[in-house]
Amino acid sequence: MLLLSLIGTSALAQNFQTIDRVDGWLIERKLDSEQNHVCRASVVGGGSWFSARVHLNRNDALVVPNGLTSPNEASVASAREALRLCRSSLLYF
């Protein structure tokens, strides 16, 4: 709760914040309007979130847009573990 009082909740609810980088993946989180954690993972690279980046969907399934290369399984496993940690607590470590 102290963390939420230090950071405006409107900023948390509106924008994803980078919380980690793991094996080439960008791990981001925001709080929705009901203060639920919303976490996402994408491979660092250009383009918009939905159309151009390799990412994990809400069910942690790998999504590889046409023309992009699938990351190796160890990298994907690391991203899934980071998402598990992100979703489990406000504190991420």
Biopython code that builds the backbone (N, CA, C, O; Angstrom):
import numpy as np
from Bio.PDB.StructureBuilder import StructureBuilder

atoms = [
    (1, "MET", "N", (0.816, -1.190, 0.000)),
    (1, "MET", "CA", (0.000, 0.000, 0.000)),
    (1, "MET", "C", (0.861, 1.255, 0.000)),
    (1, "MET", "O", (0.499, 2.259, -0.614)),
    (2, "LEU", "N", (1.984, 1.204, 0.676)),
    (2, "LEU", "CA", (2.870, 2.361, 0.696)),
    (2, "LEU", "C", (3.320, 2.703, -0.716)),
    (2, "LEU", "O", (3.373, 3.874, -1.093)),
    (3, "LEU", "N", (3.642, 1.676, -1.495)),
    (3, "LEU", "CA", (4.063, 1.910, -2.873)),
    (3, "LEU", "C", (2.976, 2.618, -3.657)),
    (3, "LEU", "O", (3.262, 3.548, -4.411)),
    (4, "LEU", "N", (1.738, 2.194, -3.490)),
    (4, "LEU", "CA", (0.635, 2.826, -4.208)),
    (4, "LEU", "C", (0.443, 4.272, -3.785)),
    (4, "LEU", "O", (0.039, 5.104, -4.597)),
    (5, "SER", "N", (0.724, 4.579, -2.539)),
    (5, "SER", "CA", (0.579, 5.966, -2.095)),
    (5, "SER", "C", (1.693, 6.848, -2.630)),
    (5, "SER", "O", (1.520, 8.060, -2.755)),
    (6, "LEU", "N", (2.831, 6.254, -2.945)),
    (6, "LEU", "CA", (3.947, 7.028, -3.482)),
    (6, "LEU", "C", (3.815, 7.282, -4.977)),
    (6, "LEU", "O", (4.324, 8.276, -5.494)),
    (7, "ILE", "N", (3.131, 6.381, -5.662)),
    (7, "ILE", "CA", (2.956, 6.503, -7.109)),
    (7, "ILE", "C", (1.474, 6.708, -7.378)),
    (7, "ILE", "O", (0.642, 5.955, -6.873)),
    (8, "GLY", "N", (1.140, 7.715, -8.164)),
    (8, "GLY", "CA", (-0.271, 7.980, -8.459)),
    (8, "GLY", "C", (-0.942, 6.792, -9.099)),
    (8, "GLY", "O", (-0.418, 6.232, -10.062)),
    (9, "THR", "N", (-2.087, 6.395, -8.590)),
    (9, "THR", "CA", (-2.771, 5.224, -9.135)),
    (9, "THR", "C", (-3.263, 5.456, -10.549)),
    (9, "THR", "O", (-3.389, 4.501, -11.316)),
    (10, "SER", "N", (-3.544, 6.692, -10.916)),
    (10, "SER", "CA", (-3.980, 6.933, -12.291)),
    (10, "SER", "C", (-2.858, 6.640, -13.272)),
    (10, "SER", "O", (-3.111, 6.148, -14.372)),
    (11, "ALA", "N", (-1.628, 6.934, -12.890)),
    (11, "ALA", "CA", (-0.492, 6.620, -13.762)),
    (11, "ALA", "C", (-0.312, 5.115, -13.864)),
    (11, "ALA", "O", (-0.026, 4.593, -14.942)),
    (12, "LEU", "N", (-0.478, 4.413, -12.747)),
    (12, "LEU", "CA", (-0.341, 2.963, -12.774)),
    (12, "LEU", "C", (-1.430, 2.312, -13.610)),
    (12, "LEU", "O", (-1.171, 1.330, -14.306)),
    (13, "ALA", "N", (-2.628, 2.837, -13.551)),
    (13, "ALA", "CA", (-3.754, 2.228, -14.247)),
    (13, "ALA", "C", (-3.711, 2.475, -15.745)),
    (13, "ALA", "O", (-4.334, 1.729, -16.500)),
    (14, "GLN", "N", (-3.001, 3.488, -16.198)),
    (14, "GLN", "CA", (-3.046, 3.859, -17.602)),
    (14, "GLN", "C", (-1.899, 3.319, -18.432)),
    (14, "GLN", "O", (-2.106, 3.001, -19.603)),
    (15, "ASN", "N", (-0.713, 3.202, -17.889)),
    (15, "ASN", "CA", (0.455, 2.860, -18.683)),
    (15, "ASN", "C", (1.182, 1.640, -18.138)),
    (15, "ASN", "O", (1.283, 1.438, -16.928)),
    (16, "PHE", "N", (1.685, 0.834, -19.067)),
    (16, "PHE", "CA", (2.540, -0.267, -18.657)),
    (16, "PHE", "C", (3.887, 0.290, -18.233)),
    (16, "PHE", "O", (4.415, 1.215, -18.851)),
    (17, "GLN", "N", (4.436, -0.281, -17.174)),
    (17, "GLN", "CA", (5.750, 0.093, -16.672)),
    (17, "GLN", "C", (6.686, -1.093, -16.873)),
    (17, "GLN", "O", (6.311, -2.231, -16.590)),
    (18, "THR", "N", (7.885, -0.841, -17.354)),
    (18, "THR", "CA", (8.878, -1.901, -17.490)),
    (18, "THR", "C", (9.339, -2.305, -16.099)),
    (18, "THR", "O", (9.742, -1.459, -15.300)),
    (19, "ILE", "N", (9.280, -3.608, -15.811)),
    (19, "ILE", "CA", (9.752, -4.066, -14.510)),
    (19, "ILE", "C", (10.952, -4.998, -14.620)),
    (19, "ILE", "O", (11.630, -5.247, -13.624)),
    (20, "ASP", "N", (11.230, -5.523, -15.832)),
    (20, "ASP", "CA", (12.374, -6.416, -15.987)),
    (20, "ASP", "C", (12.669, -6.640, -17.465)),
    (20, "ASP", "O", (11.846, -6.367, -18.339)),
    (21, "ARG", "N", (13.852, -7.137, -17.704)),
    (21, "ARG", "CA", (14.263, -7.632, -19.022)),
    (21, "ARG", "C", (14.897, -8.994, -18.772)),
    (21, "ARG", "O", (15.838, -9.115, -17.988)),
    (22, "VAL", "N", (14.375, -10.016, -19.443)),
    (22, "VAL", "CA", (14.804, -11.388, -19.209)),
    (22, "VAL", "C", (15.059, -12.070, -20.544)),
    (22, "VAL", "O", (14.140, -12.217, -21.349)),
    (23, "ASP", "N", (16.291, -12.487, -20.786)),
    (23, "ASP", "CA", (16.639, -13.241, -22.001)),
    (23, "ASP", "C", (16.077, -12.625, -23.278)),
    (23, "ASP", "O", (15.565, -13.338, -24.141)),
    (24, "GLY", "N", (16.171, -11.307, -23.398)),
    (24, "GLY", "CA", (15.691, -10.620, -24.591)),
    (24, "GLY", "C", (14.222, -10.242, -24.551)),
    (24, "GLY", "O", (13.710, -9.657, -25.506)),
    (25, "TRP", "N", (13.539, -10.563, -23.472)),
    (25, "TRP", "CA", (12.116, -10.247, -23.309)),
    (25, "TRP", "C", (11.950, -9.018, -22.432)),
    (25, "TRP", "O", (12.692, -8.824, -21.469)),
    (26, "LEU", "N", (10.981, -8.201, -22.769)),
    (26, "LEU", "CA", (10.593, -7.044, -21.971)),
    (26, "LEU", "C", (9.379, -7.459, -21.141)),
    (26, "LEU", "O", (8.360, -7.878, -21.689)),
    (27, "ILE", "N", (9.492, -7.342, -19.828)),
    (27, "ILE", "CA", (8.391, -7.682, -18.925)),
    (27, "ILE", "C", (7.801, -6.372, -18.421)),
    (27, "ILE", "O", (8.512, -5.532, -17.869)),
    (28, "GLU", "N", (6.493, -6.202, -18.616)),
    (28, "GLU", "CA", (5.818, -4.958, -18.244)),
    (28, "GLU", "C", (4.589, -5.264, -17.398)),
    (28, "GLU", "O", (4.007, -6.346, -17.474)),
    (29, "ARG", "N", (4.209, -4.266, -16.582)),
    (29, "ARG", "CA", (3.027, -4.436, -15.735)),
    (29, "ARG", "C", (2.314, -3.107, -15.567)),
    (29, "ARG", "O", (2.929, -2.040, -15.581)),
    (30, "LYS", "N", (1.005, -3.199, -15.410)),
    (30, "LYS", "CA", (0.198, -2.058, -14.989)),
    (30, "LYS", "C", (-0.893, -2.591, -14.071)),
    (30, "LYS", "O", (-1.132, -3.797, -14.012)),
    (31, "LEU", "N", (-1.544, -1.696, -13.365)),
    (31, "LEU", "CA", (-2.710, -2.044, -12.566)),
    (31, "LEU", "C", (-3.931, -1.530, -13.298)),
    (31, "LEU", "O", (-3.961, -0.384, -13.745)),
    (32, "ASP", "N", (-4.943, -2.385, -13.419)),
    (32, "ASP", "CA", (-6.163, -1.939, -14.081)),
    (32, "ASP", "C", (-7.010, -1.115, -13.113)),
    (32, "ASP", "O", (-6.592, -0.867, -11.982)),
    (33, "SER", "N", (-8.164, -0.701, -13.539)),
    (33, "SER", "CA", (-9.010, 0.177, -12.726)),
    (33, "SER", "C", (-9.469, -0.480, -11.427)),
    (33, "SER", "O", (-9.873, 0.208, -10.490)),
    (34, "GLU", "N", (-9.406, -1.815, -11.370)),
    (34, "GLU", "CA", (-9.781, -2.540, -10.156)),
    (34, "GLU", "C", (-8.559, -2.980, -9.354)),
    (34, "GLU", "O", (-8.671, -3.798, -8.441)),
    (35, "GLN", "N", (-7.385, -2.432, -9.702)),
    (35, "GLN", "CA", (-6.119, -2.716, -9.027)),
    (35, "GLN", "C", (-5.636, -4.153, -9.223)),
    (35, "GLN", "O", (-4.895, -4.675, -8.390)),
    (36, "ASN", "N", (-6.047, -4.793, -10.313)),
    (36, "ASN", "CA", (-5.534, -6.113, -10.671)),
    (36, "ASN", "C", (-4.260, -5.942, -11.474)),
    (36, "ASN", "O", (-4.132, -5.006, -12.263)),
    (37, "HIS", "N", (-3.309, -6.859, -11.270)),
    (37, "HIS", "CA", (-2.075, -6.826, -12.054)),
    (37, "HIS", "C", (-2.364, -7.256, -13.489)),
    (37, "HIS", "O", (-3.031, -8.265, -13.715)),
    (38, "VAL", "N", (-1.872, -6.507, -14.436)),
    (38, "VAL", "CA", (-1.913, -6.885, -15.844)),
    (38, "VAL", "C", (-0.460, -6.924, -16.291)),
    (38, "VAL", "O", (0.212, -5.893, -16.335)),
    (39, "CYS", "N", (0.017, -8.105, -16.620)),
    (39, "CYS", "CA", (1.419, -8.276, -16.990)),
    (39, "CYS", "C", (1.508, -8.749, -18.436)),
    (39, "CYS", "O", (0.625, -9.449, -18.930)),
    (40, "ARG", "N", (2.577, -8.360, -19.095)),
    (40, "ARG", "CA", (2.787, -8.817, -20.467)),
    (40, "ARG", "C", (4.277, -8.962, -20.725)),
    (40, "ARG", "O", (5.111, -8.358, -20.051)),
    (41, "ALA", "N", (4.584, -9.784, -21.723)),
    (41, "ALA", "CA", (5.968, -10.032, -22.102)),
    (41, "ALA", "C", (6.068, -10.013, -23.617)),
    (41, "ALA", "O", (5.255, -10.615, -24.319)),
    (42, "SER", "N", (7.076, -9.312, -24.103)),
    (42, "SER", "CA", (7.315, -9.276, -25.548)),
    (42, "SER", "C", (8.815, -9.245, -25.801)),
    (42, "SER", "O", (9.592, -8.797, -24.958)),
    (43, "VAL", "N", (9.206, -9.725, -26.968)),
    (43, "VAL", "CA", (10.609, -9.676, -27.355)),
    (43, "VAL", "C", (10.929, -8.244, -27.733)),
    (43, "VAL", "O", (10.210, -7.613, -28.508)),
    (44, "VAL", "N", (12.011, -7.743, -27.179)),
    (44, "VAL", "CA", (12.417, -6.369, -27.438)),
    (44, "VAL", "C", (12.660, -6.204, -28.931)),
    (44, "VAL", "O", (13.402, -6.975, -29.540)),
    (45, "GLY", "N", (12.032, -5.195, -29.509)),
    (45, "GLY", "CA", (12.192, -4.924, -30.927)),
    (45, "GLY", "C", (11.239, -3.839, -31.355)),
    (45, "GLY", "O", (10.375, -3.423, -30.583)),
    (46, "GLY", "N", (11.385, -3.383, -32.565)),
    (46, "GLY", "CA", (10.562, -2.291, -33.062)),
    (46, "GLY", "C", (9.136, -2.709, -33.343)),
    (46, "GLY", "O", (8.787, -3.887, -33.270)),
    (47, "GLY", "N", (8.337, -1.743, -33.660)),
    (47, "GLY", "CA", (6.952, -2.006, -34.027)),
    (47, "GLY", "C", (6.000, -1.869, -32.869)),
    (47, "GLY", "O", (6.405, -1.736, -31.714)),
    (48, "SER", "N", (4.725, -1.905, -33.200)),
    (48, "SER", "CA", (3.701, -1.777, -32.169)),
    (48, "SER", "C", (3.535, -3.103, -31.433)),
    (48, "SER", "O", (3.952, -4.154, -31.918)),
    (49, "TRP", "N", (2.934, -3.036, -30.284)),
    (49, "TRP", "CA", (2.773, -4.216, -29.434)),
    (49, "TRP", "C", (2.060, -5.365, -30.146)),
    (49, "TRP", "O", (2.594, -6.473, -30.196)),
    (50, "PHE", "N", (0.895, -5.134, -30.686)),
    (50, "PHE", "CA", (0.107, -6.236, -31.232)),
    (50, "PHE", "C", (0.559, -6.700, -32.611)),
    (50, "PHE", "O", (0.524, -7.898, -32.892)),
    (51, "SER", "N", (0.967, -5.811, -33.450)),
    (51, "SER", "CA", (1.213, -6.210, -34.836)),
    (51, "SER", "C", (2.627, -6.658, -35.143)),
    (51, "SER", "O", (2.826, -7.393, -36.109)),
    (52, "ALA", "N", (3.610, -6.253, -34.371)),
    (52, "ALA", "CA", (4.976, -6.510, -34.804)),
    (52, "ALA", "C", (5.853, -7.281, -33.827)),
    (52, "ALA", "O", (6.891, -7.800, -34.236)),
    (53, "ARG", "N", (5.492, -7.375, -32.589)),
    (53, "ARG", "CA", (6.368, -8.033, -31.618)),
    (53, "ARG", "C", (5.975, -9.486, -31.366)),
    (53, "ARG", "O", (4.797, -9.842, -31.336)),
    (54, "VAL", "N", (7.004, -10.307, -31.186)),
    (54, "VAL", "CA", (6.782, -11.642, -30.662)),
    (54, "VAL", "C", (6.377, -11.444, -29.208)),
    (54, "VAL", "O", (7.029, -10.689, -28.487)),
    (55, "HIS", "N", (5.301, -12.117, -28.761)),
    (55, "HIS", "CA", (4.850, -11.931, -27.384)),
    (55, "HIS", "C", (4.134, -13.171, -26.868)),
    (55, "HIS", "O", (3.827, -14.094, -27.621)),
    (56, "LEU", "N", (3.882, -13.166, -25.583)),
    (56, "LEU", "CA", (3.071, -14.203, -24.963)),
    (56, "LEU", "C", (1.684, -13.629, -24.747)),
    (56, "LEU", "O", (1.540, -12.510, -24.253)),
    (57, "ASN", "N", (0.657, -14.392, -25.115)),
    (57, "ASN", "CA", (-0.708, -13.887, -24.937)),
    (57, "ASN", "C", (-1.159, -14.082, -23.485)),
    (57, "ASN", "O", (-0.363, -14.496, -22.642)),
    (58, "ARG", "N", (-2.411, -13.791, -23.192)),
    (58, "ARG", "CA", (-2.929, -13.878, -21.815)),
    (58, "ARG", "C", (-2.827, -15.278, -21.221)),
    (58, "ARG", "O", (-2.788, -15.441, -20.002)),
    (59, "ASN", "N", (-2.784, -16.280, -22.084)),
    (59, "ASN", "CA", (-2.663, -17.670, -21.630)),
    (59, "ASN", "C", (-1.226, -18.167, -21.695)),
    (59, "ASN", "O", (-0.973, -19.365, -21.573)),
    (60, "ASP", "N", (-0.288, -17.249, -21.887)),
    (60, "ASP", "CA", (1.147, -17.541, -21.995)),
    (60, "ASP", "C", (1.510, -18.354, -23.233)),
    (60, "ASP", "O", (2.569, -18.979, -23.274)),
    (61, "ALA", "N", (0.641, -18.351, -24.240)),
    (61, "ALA", "CA", (0.961, -19.004, -25.508)),
    (61, "ALA", "C", (1.815, -18.058, -26.345)),
    (61, "ALA", "O", (1.587, -16.848, -26.360)),
    (62, "LEU", "N", (2.785, -18.612, -27.028)),
    (62, "LEU", "CA", (3.688, -17.825, -27.860)),
    (62, "LEU", "C", (2.978, -17.362, -29.126)),
    (62, "LEU", "O", (2.344, -18.162, -29.814)),
    (63, "VAL", "N", (3.084, -16.073, -29.432)),
    (63, "VAL", "CA", (2.520, -15.490, -30.654)),
    (63, "VAL", "C", (3.690, -14.939, -31.458)),
    (63, "VAL", "O", (4.410, -14.053, -30.999)),
    (64, "VAL", "N", (3.871, -15.476, -32.669)),
    (64, "VAL", "CA", (4.960, -15.042, -33.547)),
    (64, "VAL", "C", (4.344, -14.479, -34.823)),
    (64, "VAL", "O", (3.864, -15.242, -35.661)),
    (65, "PRO", "N", (4.352, -13.155, -34.982)),
    (65, "PRO", "CA", (3.806, -12.555, -36.204)),
    (65, "PRO", "C", (4.573, -13.023, -37.441)),
    (65, "PRO", "O", (5.748, -13.382, -37.355)),
    (66, "ASN", "N", (3.901, -13.016, -38.583)),
    (66, "ASN", "CA", (4.529, -13.405, -39.850)),
    (66, "ASN", "C", (5.808, -12.624, -40.078)),
    (66, "ASN", "O", (5.864, -11.414, -39.858)),
    (67, "GLY", "N", (6.835, -13.334, -40.522)),
    (67, "GLY", "CA", (8.103, -12.708, -40.850)),
    (67, "GLY", "C", (9.078, -12.619, -39.694)),
    (67, "GLY", "O", (10.227, -12.226, -39.893)),
    (68, "LEU", "N", (8.650, -12.975, -38.488)),
    (68, "LEU", "CA", (9.538, -12.927, -37.331)),
    (68, "LEU", "C", (9.938, -14.334, -36.918)),
    (68, "LEU", "O", (9.236, -15.301, -37.213)),
    (69, "THR", "N", (11.063, -14.442, -36.240)),
    (69, "THR", "CA", (11.604, -15.723, -35.818)),
    (69, "THR", "C", (11.167, -16.050, -34.401)),
    (69, "THR", "O", (11.140, -15.182, -33.528)),
    (70, "SER", "N", (10.830, -17.289, -34.190)),
    (70, "SER", "CA", (10.439, -17.747, -32.861)),
    (70, "SER", "C", (11.663, -17.833, -31.957)),
    (70, "SER", "O", (12.692, -18.366, -32.372)),
    (71, "PRO", "N", (11.575, -17.320, -30.726)),
    (71, "PRO", "CA", (12.700, -17.438, -29.796)),
    (71, "PRO", "C", (12.858, -18.887, -29.329)),
    (71, "PRO", "O", (11.937, -19.693, -29.463)),
    (72, "ASN", "N", (14.028, -19.208, -28.782)),
    (72, "ASN", "CA", (14.250, -20.578, -28.321)),
    (72, "ASN", "C", (13.410, -20.880, -27.079)),
    (72, "ASN", "O", (12.969, -19.970, -26.376)),
    (73, "GLU", "N", (13.199, -22.160, -26.825)),
    (73, "GLU", "CA", (12.311, -22.599, -25.738)),
    (73, "GLU", "C", (12.796, -22.141, -24.369)),
    (73, "GLU", "O", (11.979, -21.808, -23.511)),
    (74, "ALA", "N", (14.118, -22.118, -24.146)),
    (74, "ALA", "CA", (14.641, -21.673, -22.847)),
    (74, "ALA", "C", (14.289, -20.213, -22.598)),
    (74, "ALA", "O", (13.946, -19.833, -21.478)),
    (75, "SER", "N", (14.373, -19.402, -23.637)),
    (75, "SER", "CA", (14.021, -17.989, -23.535)),
    (75, "SER", "C", (12.536, -17.820, -23.228)),
    (75, "SER", "O", (12.161, -17.000, -22.390)),
    (76, "VAL", "N", (11.701, -18.588, -23.901)),
    (76, "VAL", "CA", (10.250, -18.529, -23.673)),
    (76, "VAL", "C", (9.928, -18.968, -22.246)),
    (76, "VAL", "O", (9.080, -18.364, -21.590)),
    (77, "ALA", "N", (10.593, -20.005, -21.764)),
    (77, "ALA", "CA", (10.374, -20.480, -20.395)),
    (77, "ALA", "C", (10.753, -19.405, -19.381)),
    (77, "ALA", "O", (10.064, -19.234, -18.375)),
    (78, "SER", "N", (11.835, -18.682, -19.635)),
    (78, "SER", "CA", (12.245, -17.589, -18.746)),
    (78, "SER", "C", (11.200, -16.484, -18.719)),
    (78, "SER", "O", (10.906, -15.933, -17.658)),
    (79, "ALA", "N", (10.640, -16.160, -19.872)),
    (79, "ALA", "CA", (9.603, -15.124, -19.940)),
    (79, "ALA", "C", (8.341, -15.573, -19.208)),
    (79, "ALA", "O", (7.709, -14.775, -18.515)),
    (80, "ARG", "N", (7.975, -16.832, -19.357)),
    (80, "ARG", "CA", (6.790, -17.345, -18.650)),
    (80, "ARG", "C", (6.983, -17.291, -17.134)),
    (80, "ARG", "O", (6.057, -16.948, -16.399)),
    (81, "GLU", "N", (8.176, -17.627, -16.675)),
    (81, "GLU", "CA", (8.451, -17.557, -15.236)),
    (81, "GLU", "C", (8.399, -16.112, -14.748)),
    (81, "GLU", "O", (7.878, -15.844, -13.666)),
    (82, "ALA", "N", (8.930, -15.187, -15.528)),
    (82, "ALA", "CA", (8.868, -13.769, -15.162)),
    (82, "ALA", "C", (7.417, -13.294, -15.087)),
    (82, "ALA", "O", (7.066, -12.525, -14.193)),
    (83, "LEU", "N", (6.579, -13.742, -16.009)),
    (83, "LEU", "CA", (5.161, -13.381, -15.955)),
    (83, "LEU", "C", (4.487, -13.980, -14.724)),
    (83, "LEU", "O", (3.645, -13.331, -14.103)),
    (84, "ARG", "N", (4.844, -15.198, -14.371)),
    (84, "ARG", "CA", (4.283, -15.820, -13.174)),
    (84, "ARG", "C", (4.616, -14.981, -11.938)),
    (84, "ARG", "O", (3.750, -14.726, -11.100)),
    (85, "LEU", "N", (5.869, -14.557, -11.834)),
    (85, "LEU", "CA", (6.282, -13.713, -10.708)),
    (85, "LEU", "C", (5.564, -12.372, -10.730)),
    (85, "LEU", "O", (5.122, -11.884, -9.690)),
    (86, "CYS", "N", (5.447, -11.785, -11.894)),
    (86, "CYS", "CA", (4.780, -10.492, -12.041)),
    (86, "CYS", "C", (3.337, -10.567, -11.568)),
    (86, "CYS", "O", (2.851, -9.664, -10.888)),
    (87, "ARG", "N", (2.665, -11.635, -11.925)),
    (87, "ARG", "CA", (1.245, -11.775, -11.596)),
    (87, "ARG", "C", (1.001, -12.177, -10.139)),
    (87, "ARG", "O", (-0.106, -12.009, -9.626)),
    (88, "SER", "N", (2.014, -12.699, -9.484)),
    (88, "SER", "CA", (1.816, -13.253, -8.146)),
    (88, "SER", "C", (1.844, -12.223, -7.026)),
    (88, "SER", "O", (1.314, -12.479, -5.945)),
    (89, "SER", "N", (2.453, -11.060, -7.264)),
    (89, "SER", "CA", (2.605, -10.094, -6.179)),
    (89, "SER", "C", (2.907, -8.717, -6.739)),
    (89, "SER", "O", (3.400, -8.582, -7.859)),
    (90, "LEU", "N", (2.607, -7.700, -5.951)),
    (90, "LEU", "CA", (2.976, -6.343, -6.338)),
    (90, "LEU", "C", (4.491, -6.187, -6.342)),
    (90, "LEU", "O", (5.046, -5.438, -7.147)),
    (91, "LEU", "N", (5.158, -6.906, -5.429)),
    (91, "LEU", "CA", (6.617, -6.885, -5.387)),
    (91, "LEU", "C", (7.140, -7.907, -6.382)),
    (91, "LEU", "O", (6.680, -9.049, -6.405)),
    (92, "TYR", "N", (8.090, -7.504, -7.196)),
    (92, "TYR", "CA", (8.642, -8.386, -8.227)),
    (92, "TYR", "C", (10.118, -8.573, -7.949)),
    (92, "TYR", "O", (10.885, -7.610, -7.973)),
    (93, "PHE", "N", (10.525, -9.814, -7.685)),
    (93, "PHE", "CA", (11.949, -10.127, -7.517)),
    (93, "PHE", "C", (12.166, -11.606, -7.629)),
    (93, "PHE", "O", (13.299, -12.075, -7.516)),
]
sb = StructureBuilder()
sb.init_structure("model")
sb.init_model(0)
sb.init_chain("A")
sb.init_seg("    ")
for serial, (resi, resn, name, xyz) in enumerate(atoms, 1):
    if name == "N":
        sb.init_residue(resn, " ", resi, " ")
    sb.init_atom(name, np.array(xyz, "f"), 0.0, 1.0, " ", f" {name:<3s}", serial, name[0])
structure = sb.get_structure()
